[in-house]
Structure formats: structure tokens, C-alpha cells
């Protein structure tokens, strides 16, 4: 039979023998966390900068939201880009009605 070590003993052994590896893992984790935080920032340009109307997009939002409110759709997510610029992004409703889970910017369909 082999020697059995507790979880904390394994960690201490690993840390003693592999401090450089552990430091690199911590650095990679910090970089990854930082990059993920930056990805969640959404820059939305004014529709007028690309020749569209904010009022028209608001009317579109009202219409799509009414479809959710009237239970024709569980939820809706809209994004509009023009000339490489994001000019509209909206979430409304549920990604899962039974669980009461709302749609968010990270919802995948």
C-alpha cells in the first residue's frame, strides 16, 4: 500500500516542490480574470453616428418587449451593428421561464 496524504499535506508538498509553477498559475489566473472583466464591457455607439434613429430603435424595443409581455416570446435579445459599430443591445424576458431565469448579456441560444 502507498502512503496516504491528506489534501492539505498534498497541497503543502506541491507548493514546496513547485513554487514556480504555483506562481505561474496564480499569474495566469489573474490575467484571465482581468481579460474576462474587460470582455464584459460593451461599448455602444449612438445610432445617429451611423445614420440610424434612436427613436426608431426605441420603437423596435417597445414592439419586441410587447411580444414578451403578451407571452408570444419567452424572451428576446437584440443587437444591431452598422459600419462595424454596435449601436443597439437589449435583453428582455426569460431564458428559462420555469426557473425564472432572466436573459442577460451572456445568454447563449
C-alpha positions as CSV (number, residue, x, y, z in Angstrom):
1,X,0.0,0.0,0.0
2,X,1.1,3.6,-0.7
3,X,1.3,6.4,1.8
4,X,-1.9,8.3,2.1
5,X,-1.7,12.1,2.5
6,X,-4.4,14.5,3.4
7,X,-5.5,17.2,1.0
8,X,-3.6,19.9,3.0
9,X,-0.5,17.7,3.1
10,X,-0.7,17.2,-0.7
11,X,-1.0,21.0,-1.2
12,X,1.9,21.7,1.1
13,X,4.0,19.1,-0.7
14,X,3.0,20.5,-4.1
15,X,3.7,24.1,-3.0
16,X,7.1,23.2,-1.6
17,X,8.2,21.3,-4.8
18,X,6.6,23.5,-7.4
19,X,6.6,27.2,-6.1
20,X,7.5,28.5,-9.6
21,X,4.6,26.5,-11.2
22,X,2.2,27.8,-8.5
23,X,3.3,31.4,-9.1
24,X,2.7,31.0,-12.8
25,X,-0.7,29.5,-12.2
26,X,-1.6,32.4,-10.0
27,X,-0.3,34.9,-12.6
28,X,-2.3,33.2,-15.3
29,X,-5.4,33.2,-13.2
30,X,-5.0,37.0,-12.5
31,X,-4.5,37.7,-16.2
32,X,-7.5,35.6,-17.2
33,X,-9.8,37.3,-14.6
34,X,-8.7,40.7,-15.9
35,X,-9.4,39.8,-19.5
36,X,-12.8,38.4,-18.7
37,X,-13.7,41.6,-16.9
38,X,-12.7,43.6,-20.0
39,X,-14.8,41.4,-22.2
40,X,-18.0,42.3,-20.2
41,X,-17.6,46.0,-21.2
42,X,-19.9,46.8,-24.1
43,X,-19.3,50.0,-26.0
44,X,-22.5,51.1,-27.7
45,X,-22.3,54.0,-30.2
46,X,-25.1,56.4,-30.8
47,X,-27.3,55.2,-33.7
48,X,-27.1,58.7,-35.3
49,X,-23.4,58.3,-35.8
50,X,-24.1,55.6,-38.5
51,X,-27.3,57.2,-39.9
52,X,-30.0,55.5,-37.8
53,X,-32.5,56.9,-35.4
54,X,-32.5,56.4,-31.7
55,X,-36.3,56.9,-31.8
56,X,-36.8,54.1,-34.3
57,X,-34.7,51.7,-32.2
58,X,-36.8,52.6,-29.1
59,X,-40.0,51.8,-31.1
60,X,-38.5,48.5,-32.1
61,X,-37.7,47.8,-28.4
62,X,-41.2,48.6,-27.4
63,X,-42.6,46.2,-30.0
64,X,-40.3,43.3,-29.1
65,X,-40.9,43.9,-25.4
66,X,-44.7,43.7,-26.0
67,X,-44.2,40.3,-27.6
68,X,-42.6,39.1,-24.4
69,X,-45.3,40.8,-22.2
70,X,-48.0,39.2,-24.3
71,X,-46.4,35.8,-23.8
72,X,-45.7,35.3,-27.5
73,X,-42.0,35.0,-26.7
74,X,-40.2,33.9,-23.5
75,X,-37.5,36.5,-24.1
76,X,-35.6,38.4,-26.6
77,X,-32.1,39.7,-27.1
78,X,-31.3,42.1,-29.9
79,X,-28.1,43.5,-31.1
80,X,-27.6,45.8,-34.1
81,X,-24.3,46.7,-35.7
82,X,-23.7,49.1,-38.6
83,X,-20.4,50.0,-40.1
84,X,-18.6,47.9,-37.5
85,X,-20.2,49.7,-34.6
86,X,-22.6,48.3,-32.0
87,X,-25.5,50.8,-31.9
88,X,-28.1,48.7,-30.0
89,X,-28.1,45.9,-27.5
90,X,-31.0,44.8,-25.4
91,X,-32.1,41.9,-23.2
92,X,-35.7,41.4,-22.1
93,X,-37.6,38.5,-20.7
94,X,-36.5,35.0,-19.7
95,X,-34.0,32.5,-20.9
96,X,-35.9,29.9,-18.8
97,X,-39.4,30.7,-17.7
98,X,-39.8,27.6,-15.4
99,X,-36.7,28.5,-13.4
100,X,-37.4,32.3,-13.6
101,X,-34.0,32.9,-15.1
102,X,-33.8,36.2,-16.9
103,X,-31.9,36.7,-20.1
104,X,-28.7,38.6,-19.7
105,X,-25.8,39.7,-21.9
106,X,-24.1,36.3,-21.5
107,X,-27.2,34.2,-22.6
108,X,-26.5,31.7,-25.3
109,X,-29.2,30.4,-27.7
